[in-house]
Amino acid sequence: ASLSETNMTISSLSRLLFACLAALCLLPSAWAVIPIEHWTQANGVQVYLVQSHSLPMVDVQIDFDAGARRDPVNKAGLASVTAAMASRGLRASANGPALDENGVSEAWADLGASFGGSASSDRMGFSLRSLTYPDLLGKVVELAARQLGEPAFPADSWAREREQLIASIKESETRPATIAAKAFASAVYGDHPYGNQTTETSLSNISVTDMRAVFDRMALACRAKVSVVGDVTREQADALVGGLFAHVGAGSAEGPCPALEPVPEVAKLQGPGVVRAIPFESAQAHVLIGQPGIRRNDPDFL
């Protein structure tokens, strides 16, 4: 081939390659969107399902609107410790014997599954992971149902946990990053619940009675949003979620879920500037820059 023909071929290939790349970039966004099935059970539980049949495993995330933003000011940290302590034991019931913390851990180990709780500013959540073998999954769901419906909140376990948390807080106060983060949260949020800090005093104010009250009020079926991802069909996922809430209160039988107190809006900052400079004996500086973000229900939220 002549040089001109070769150049023409290279040019054509270049245009074709560019066209292919452009087509890939302009593929419909739906191609990248995970197909999420959604429905609401009769007891009010909202279920979100993504089927994934590559492995015989399922992950379940159960979330309630019961995060730190709903903690009393003098009991900051209540949601977090409630979620953690819900896994520390089970009370005796018609569904099974009482189990202490070690008994619960051994029961999950025997099943080769895991269950745990945590809380953020906006939610209290519980996660479950298990294989989906039929002879195993039913036992896993039964134990998880007891965890959600029959937590014991043992006082002796809380006494030990509280001392560990207080020691951790004291240790964190020696780190400049922690000091800066707390000052930053206070500067951005002021007296809004998002700015509340878990302290030695607030932990000392929390009792297992407080935990039971929060759990019984917040962990209702009508407040739950459950995400299921794994090797289950829609029918199997619906039955799984139904089993998980077998021992959980539905809320109000006469009407909608009992309303929660509204959380105040986060106030906008009045202007930019260095809010606070904190001296610290360190060779490094920690600089935090930010502001309240866009609300999730804002039309511009991506």
JOBEL-V537442 format. One record per residue. N is the residue number from 0. RES is the residue in one small letter. PHI is phi in degrees with one decimal (999 if undefined). NEAR is the number of other ideal C-beta (glycine too) atoms within 10 Angstrom. D_CENTER is the distance of its C-alpha to the mean C-alpha in Angstrom with 2 decimals. Layout:
n:N res:RES phi:PHI near:NEAR d_center:D_CENTER
n:N res:RES phi:PHI near:NEAR d_center:D_CENTER
This chain:
n:0 res:a phi:999 near:8 d_center:64.45
n:1 res:s phi:-75.5 near:7 d_center:65.47
n:2 res:l phi:-62.5 near:7 d_center:63.43
n:3 res:s phi:-65.5 near:8 d_center:62.85
n:4 res:e phi:-67.0 near:9 d_center:61.65
n:5 res:t phi:-64.0 near:10 d_center:59.27
n:6 res:n phi:-61.7 near:11 d_center:57.85
n:7 res:m phi:-65.3 near:12 d_center:57.50
n:8 res:t phi:-65.1 near:11 d_center:55.59
n:9 res:i phi:-61.7 near:10 d_center:53.22
n:10 res:s phi:-62.9 near:10 d_center:52.73
n:11 res:s phi:-64.6 near:10 d_center:52.02
n:12 res:l phi:-64.0 near:10 d_center:49.50
n:13 res:s phi:-63.3 near:10 d_center:47.81
n:14 res:r phi:-64.1 near:10 d_center:47.59
n:15 res:l phi:-64.4 near:10 d_center:46.25
n:16 res:l phi:-61.6 near:10 d_center:43.59
n:17 res:f phi:-61.9 near:10 d_center:42.60
n:18 res:a phi:-63.0 near:10 d_center:42.51
n:19 res:c phi:-65.8 near:10 d_center:40.25
n:20 res:l phi:-62.6 near:10 d_center:37.83
n:21 res:a phi:-62.9 near:9 d_center:37.88
n:22 res:a phi:-63.9 near:9 d_center:37.25
n:23 res:l phi:-64.0 near:8 d_center:34.19
n:24 res:c phi:-69.1 near:7 d_center:32.82
n:25 res:l phi:-101.7 near:8 d_center:33.58
n:26 res:l phi:-56.5 near:9 d_center:32.13
n:27 res:p phi:-54.3 near:7 d_center:30.41
n:28 res:s phi:-59.9 near:7 d_center:26.77
n:29 res:a phi:-61.2 near:7 d_center:26.03
n:30 res:w phi:-61.3 near:6 d_center:26.90
n:31 res:a phi:-94.0 near:7 d_center:23.79
n:32 res:v phi:-88.3 near:8 d_center:21.45
n:33 res:i phi:-70.8 near:7 d_center:19.56
n:34 res:p phi:-71.7 near:8 d_center:20.96
n:35 res:i phi:-108.6 near:11 d_center:18.29
n:36 res:e phi:-88.3 near:14 d_center:19.74
n:37 res:h phi:-140.0 near:10 d_center:18.60
n:38 res:w phi:-156.7 near:13 d_center:20.01
n:39 res:t phi:-120.0 near:11 d_center:19.69
n:40 res:q phi:-76.9 near:17 d_center:20.94
n:41 res:a phi:-60.9 near:8 d_center:23.62
n:42 res:n phi:-84.5 near:17 d_center:21.45
n:43 res:g phi:100.9 near:17 d_center:19.22
n:44 res:v phi:-66.8 near:23 d_center:16.22
n:45 res:q phi:-92.7 near:17 d_center:15.30
n:46 res:v phi:-113.9 near:21 d_center:15.12
n:47 res:y phi:-124.9 near:15 d_center:14.54
n:48 res:l phi:-125.2 near:23 d_center:16.39
n:49 res:v phi:-122.4 near:15 d_center:17.40
n:50 res:q phi:-81.4 near:16 d_center:20.29
n:51 res:s phi:-145.4 near:14 d_center:21.01
n:52 res:h phi:-103.2 near:10 d_center:24.00
n:53 res:s phi:-75.4 near:7 d_center:24.81
n:54 res:l phi:-132.5 near:10 d_center:23.47
n:55 res:p phi:-78.7 near:14 d_center:23.49
n:56 res:m phi:-145.5 near:16 d_center:19.79
n:57 res:v phi:-138.2 near:22 d_center:16.76
n:58 res:d phi:-116.2 near:15 d_center:13.00
n:59 res:v phi:-126.4 near:24 d_center:11.06
n:60 res:q phi:-119.2 near:16 d_center:7.46
n:61 res:i phi:-113.6 near:25 d_center:7.83
n:62 res:d phi:-122.7 near:20 d_center:6.27
n:63 res:f phi:-125.5 near:22 d_center:8.73
n:64 res:d phi:-78.1 near:16 d_center:10.13
n:65 res:a phi:-149.2 near:25 d_center:10.46
n:66 res:g phi:-83.4 near:22 d_center:9.18
n:67 res:a phi:-61.8 near:21 d_center:11.76
n:68 res:r phi:-66.5 near:18 d_center:13.77
n:69 res:r phi:-103.7 near:21 d_center:15.04
n:70 res:d phi:-71.4 near:25 d_center:16.21
n:71 res:p phi:-60.0 near:14 d_center:20.02
n:72 res:v phi:-56.8 near:9 d_center:21.52
n:73 res:n phi:-83.1 near:13 d_center:23.30
n:74 res:k phi:-132.2 near:20 d_center:20.32
n:75 res:a phi:-57.9 near:21 d_center:17.75
n:76 res:g phi:102.1 near:21 d_center:15.06
n:77 res:l phi:-61.0 near:26 d_center:15.29
n:78 res:a phi:-61.9 near:28 d_center:11.72
n:79 res:s phi:-64.6 near:21 d_center:10.71
n:80 res:v phi:-72.3 near:26 d_center:13.77
n:81 res:t phi:-63.8 near:26 d_center:13.52
n:82 res:a phi:-62.2 near:25 d_center:10.33
n:83 res:a phi:-68.8 near:18 d_center:12.17
n:84 res:m phi:-73.7 near:24 d_center:15.48
n:85 res:a phi:-63.2 near:24 d_center:14.65
n:86 res:s phi:-98.8 near:18 d_center:15.23
n:87 res:r phi:-91.4 near:23 d_center:18.46
n:88 res:g phi:168.6 near:21 d_center:20.82
n:89 res:l phi:-125.7 near:25 d_center:21.92
n:90 res:r phi:-85.3 near:15 d_center:24.71
n:91 res:a phi:-68.1 near:11 d_center:27.73
n:92 res:s phi:-157.6 near:12 d_center:28.09
n:93 res:a phi:-65.8 near:6 d_center:29.99
n:94 res:n phi:-89.4 near:14 d_center:27.26
n:95 res:g phi:163.6 near:14 d_center:27.81
n:96 res:p phi:-76.1 near:9 d_center:28.86
n:97 res:a phi:-66.6 near:13 d_center:27.09
n:98 res:l phi:-131.6 near:21 d_center:25.24
n:99 res:d phi:-84.4 near:15 d_center:24.69
n:100 res:e phi:-58.9 near:18 d_center:22.11
n:101 res:n phi:-66.9 near:10 d_center:24.37
n:102 res:g phi:-63.0 near:13 d_center:25.03
n:103 res:v phi:-64.6 near:20 d_center:21.40
n:104 res:s phi:-61.2 near:13 d_center:21.01
n:105 res:e phi:-66.8 near:12 d_center:24.28
n:106 res:a phi:-63.3 near:18 d_center:23.45
n:107 res:w phi:-70.3 near:20 d_center:20.44
n:108 res:a phi:-63.6 near:10 d_center:22.66
n:109 res:d phi:-62.5 near:10 d_center:25.42
n:110 res:l phi:-88.0 near:18 d_center:23.35
n:111 res:g phi:66.5 near:12 d_center:22.09
n:112 res:a phi:-123.1 near:21 d_center:18.51
n:113 res:s phi:-139.7 near:13 d_center:15.36
n:114 res:f phi:-147.1 near:22 d_center:12.88
n:115 res:g phi:-158.3 near:15 d_center:10.53
n:116 res:g phi:-123.5 near:24 d_center:8.27
n:117 res:s phi:-158.4 near:14 d_center:6.46
n:118 res:a phi:-142.0 near:23 d_center:6.09
n:119 res:s phi:-120.5 near:14 d_center:6.44
n:120 res:s phi:-63.2 near:15 d_center:9.46
n:121 res:d phi:-113.7 near:17 d_center:8.51
n:122 res:r phi:-151.4 near:21 d_center:6.13
n:123 res:m phi:-115.8 near:27 d_center:6.19
n:124 res:g phi:-132.1 near:20 d_center:4.55
n:125 res:f phi:-133.4 near:23 d_center:7.09
n:126 res:s phi:-115.2 near:15 d_center:8.10
n:127 res:l phi:-131.4 near:24 d_center:11.80
n:128 res:r phi:-133.1 near:16 d_center:14.25
n:129 res:s phi:-156.8 near:25 d_center:17.92
n:130 res:l phi:-71.6 near:16 d_center:21.19
n:131 res:t phi:-105.3 near:17 d_center:22.49
n:132 res:y phi:-59.2 near:13 d_center:26.02
n:133 res:p phi:-54.0 near:7 d_center:27.25
n:134 res:d phi:-76.2 near:6 d_center:28.62
n:135 res:l phi:-108.5 near:15 d_center:25.34
n:136 res:l phi:-60.9 near:22 d_center:22.52
n:137 res:g phi:-61.1 near:12 d_center:24.00
n:138 res:k phi:-67.3 near:14 d_center:23.98
n:139 res:v phi:-63.5 near:26 d_center:20.35
n:140 res:v phi:-63.7 near:21 d_center:19.40
n:141 res:e phi:-62.0 near:16 d_center:21.75
n:142 res:l phi:-69.4 near:21 d_center:20.24
n:143 res:a phi:-64.2 near:24 d_center:16.62
n:144 res:a phi:-63.1 near:18 d_center:18.13
n:145 res:r phi:-69.2 near:20 d_center:19.68
n:146 res:q phi:-60.6 near:23 d_center:16.56
n:147 res:l phi:-78.2 near:22 d_center:15.03
n:148 res:g phi:-106.6 near:20 d_center:18.46
n:149 res:e phi:-137.3 near:20 d_center:20.43
n:150 res:p phi:-68.0 near:23 d_center:18.72
n:151 res:a phi:-90.4 near:20 d_center:21.59
n:152 res:f phi:49.0 near:20 d_center:20.25
n:153 res:p phi:-67.1 near:19 d_center:23.35
n:154 res:a phi:-65.9 near:10 d_center:24.96
n:155 res:d phi:-67.1 near:12 d_center:26.35
n:156 res:s phi:-65.3 near:17 d_center:23.07
n:157 res:w phi:-66.1 near:20 d_center:21.66
n:158 res:a phi:-60.5 near:10 d_center:24.89
n:159 res:r phi:-68.8 near:12 d_center:24.42
n:160 res:e phi:-62.6 near:17 d_center:20.76
n:161 res:r phi:-62.6 near:18 d_center:21.69
n:162 res:e phi:-62.3 near:11 d_center:24.58
n:163 res:q phi:-67.3 near:9 d_center:22.55
n:164 res:l phi:-65.9 near:19 d_center:20.06
n:165 res:i phi:-63.0 near:16 d_center:23.11
n:166 res:a phi:-63.0 near:11 d_center:24.81
n:167 res:s phi:-66.1 near:10 d_center:21.90
n:168 res:i phi:-63.6 near:17 d_center:21.95
n:169 res:k phi:-60.7 near:10 d_center:25.71
n:170 res:e phi:-66.5 near:10 d_center:25.59
n:171 res:s phi:-66.2 near:13 d_center:23.16
n:172 res:e phi:-69.4 near:12 d_center:25.65
n:173 res:t phi:-90.1 near:9 d_center:28.14
n:174 res:r phi:-103.6 near:13 d_center:26.20
n:175 res:p phi:-61.2 near:15 d_center:27.03
n:176 res:a phi:-62.5 near:13 d_center:23.70
n:177 res:t phi:-66.7 near:14 d_center:21.97
n:178 res:i phi:-60.5 near:15 d_center:24.83
n:179 res:a phi:-65.3 near:17 d_center:24.64
n:180 res:a phi:-63.4 near:15 d_center:20.91
n:181 res:k phi:-67.0 near:17 d_center:21.40
n:182 res:a phi:-64.9 near:16 d_center:24.55
n:183 res:f phi:-64.8 near:18 d_center:23.01
n:184 res:a phi:-60.1 near:17 d_center:20.18
n:185 res:s phi:-65.2 near:15 d_center:22.97
n:186 res:a phi:-69.0 near:15 d_center:25.24
n:187 res:v phi:-76.8 near:18 d_center:22.94
n:188 res:y phi:-101.8 near:16 d_center:21.42
n:189 res:g phi:59.3 near:12 d_center:24.31
n:190 res:d phi:-92.4 near:11 d_center:23.88
n:191 res:h phi:-68.0 near:16 d_center:20.87
n:192 res:p phi:-53.9 near:18 d_center:17.90
n:193 res:y phi:-63.1 near:18 d_center:16.02
n:194 res:g phi:-92.2 near:17 d_center:18.86
n:195 res:n phi:-65.5 near:22 d_center:18.71
n:196 res:q phi:-118.2 near:13 d_center:18.90
n:197 res:t phi:-73.6 near:20 d_center:18.30
n:198 res:t phi:-128.1 near:16 d_center:21.86
n:199 res:e phi:-59.2 near:13 d_center:24.14
n:200 res:t phi:-67.2 near:11 d_center:25.49
n:201 res:s phi:-65.3 near:20 d_center:22.28
n:202 res:l phi:-67.1 near:21 d_center:21.23
n:203 res:s phi:-67.0 near:12 d_center:24.80
n:204 res:n phi:-81.7 near:14 d_center:24.50
n:205 res:i phi:-92.1 near:25 d_center:21.66
n:206 res:s phi:-116.7 near:15 d_center:22.99
n:207 res:v phi:-66.6 near:19 d_center:21.79
n:208 res:t phi:-64.0 near:10 d_center:23.29
n:209 res:d phi:-61.5 near:17 d_center:20.86
n:210 res:m phi:-63.6 near:21 d_center:17.92
n:211 res:r phi:-61.0 near:16 d_center:19.58
n:212 res:a phi:-64.0 near:13 d_center:20.27
n:213 res:v phi:-64.8 near:22 d_center:16.75
n:214 res:f phi:-63.6 near:23 d_center:15.45
n:215 res:d phi:-66.0 near:12 d_center:18.46
n:216 res:r phi:-84.9 near:15 d_center:18.15
n:217 res:m phi:-96.5 near:19 d_center:14.52
n:218 res:a phi:-82.7 near:24 d_center:13.55
n:219 res:l phi:-104.8 near:22 d_center:16.05
n:220 res:a phi:-58.8 near:25 d_center:16.39
n:221 res:c phi:-70.2 near:20 d_center:17.32
n:222 res:r phi:-100.2 near:22 d_center:14.06
n:223 res:a phi:-88.4 near:27 d_center:11.89
n:224 res:k phi:-121.5 near:17 d_center:10.64
n:225 res:v phi:-119.1 near:22 d_center:10.74
n:226 res:s phi:-104.3 near:18 d_center:10.71
n:227 res:v phi:-122.2 near:24 d_center:13.44
n:228 res:v phi:-131.6 near:18 d_center:14.86
n:229 res:g phi:152.5 near:23 d_center:18.00
n:230 res:d phi:-85.8 near:17 d_center:21.52
n:231 res:v phi:-140.5 near:23 d_center:21.72
n:232 res:t phi:-83.5 near:12 d_center:23.64
n:233 res:r phi:-61.4 near:13 d_center:22.68
n:234 res:e phi:-63.4 near:8 d_center:24.73
n:235 res:q phi:-66.7 near:18 d_center:23.17
n:236 res:a phi:-64.5 near:23 d_center:19.58
n:237 res:d phi:-64.2 near:18 d_center:20.74
n:238 res:a phi:-67.9 near:15 d_center:22.37
n:239 res:l phi:-61.0 near:25 d_center:19.44
n:240 res:v phi:-65.9 near:23 d_center:17.13
n:241 res:g phi:-59.2 near:17 d_center:20.18
n:242 res:g phi:-67.1 near:16 d_center:20.64
n:243 res:l phi:-61.0 near:26 d_center:17.15
n:244 res:f phi:-102.2 near:23 d_center:17.88
n:245 res:a phi:-64.1 near:15 d_center:21.48
n:246 res:h phi:-116.2 near:16 d_center:21.31
n:247 res:v phi:-105.0 near:21 d_center:18.90
n:248 res:g phi:-62.0 near:16 d_center:20.62
n:249 res:a phi:-81.6 near:15 d_center:20.79
n:250 res:g phi:115.9 near:17 d_center:21.32
n:251 res:s phi:-103.7 near:13 d_center:24.67
n:252 res:a phi:-75.0 near:7 d_center:27.15
n:253 res:e phi:-88.1 near:5 d_center:29.43
n:254 res:g phi:-167.9 near:8 d_center:27.25
n:255 res:p phi:-68.7 near:9 d_center:23.90
n:256 res:c phi:-60.5 near:15 d_center:20.86
n:257 res:p phi:-54.3 near:11 d_center:21.81
n:258 res:a phi:-70.2 near:7 d_center:21.10
n:259 res:l phi:-98.3 near:12 d_center:18.96
n:260 res:e phi:-63.3 near:6 d_center:20.59
n:261 res:p phi:-67.2 near:6 d_center:20.17
n:262 res:v phi:-91.8 near:15 d_center:18.56
n:263 res:p phi:-62.6 near:11 d_center:21.30
n:264 res:e phi:-69.0 near:9 d_center:21.46
n:265 res:v phi:-78.7 near:17 d_center:21.16
n:266 res:a phi:-71.0 near:12 d_center:24.79
n:267 res:k phi:-71.9 near:8 d_center:26.15
n:268 res:l phi:-69.5 near:14 d_center:27.71
n:269 res:q phi:-76.2 near:6 d_center:31.48
n:270 res:g phi:173.4 near:5 d_center:32.33
n:271 res:p phi:-79.0 near:8 d_center:31.84
n:272 res:g phi:146.8 near:6 d_center:33.05
n:273 res:v phi:-77.3 near:8 d_center:32.46
n:274 res:v phi:-74.5 near:12 d_center:30.65
n:275 res:r phi:-160.3 near:10 d_center:31.23
n:276 res:a phi:-115.9 near:8 d_center:32.79
n:277 res:i phi:-115.5 near:10 d_center:32.22
n:278 res:p phi:-66.4 near:6 d_center:34.80
n:279 res:f phi:-154.2 near:13 d_center:33.72
n:280 res:e phi:-74.8 near:5 d_center:35.86
n:281 res:s phi:-154.4 near:10 d_center:34.36
n:282 res:a phi:-84.8 near:4 d_center:35.67
n:283 res:q phi:-118.9 near:7 d_center:32.63
n:284 res:a phi:-115.9 near:9 d_center:31.30
n:285 res:h phi:-108.3 near:16 d_center:27.69
n:286 res:v phi:-118.1 near:8 d_center:27.58
n:287 res:l phi:-112.3 near:14 d_center:24.60
n:288 res:i phi:-129.1 near:7 d_center:25.16
n:289 res:g phi:175.6 near:10 d_center:23.07
n:290 res:q phi:-163.5 near:9 d_center:22.71
n:291 res:p phi:-58.2 near:14 d_center:20.39
n:292 res:g phi:-87.3 near:9 d_center:19.04
n:293 res:i phi:-76.1 near:10 d_center:19.64
n:294 res:r phi:-70.9 near:11 d_center:17.92
n:295 res:r phi:-65.6 near:7 d_center:15.93
n:296 res:n phi:-92.3 near:6 d_center:18.61
n:297 res:d phi:-72.7 near:9 d_center:21.41
n:298 res:p phi:-57.3 near:6 d_center:23.80
n:299 res:d phi:-90.8 near:6 d_center:23.75
n:300 res:f phi:-71.8 near:9 d_center:20.01
n:301 res:l phi:-90.3 near:4 d_center:19.86
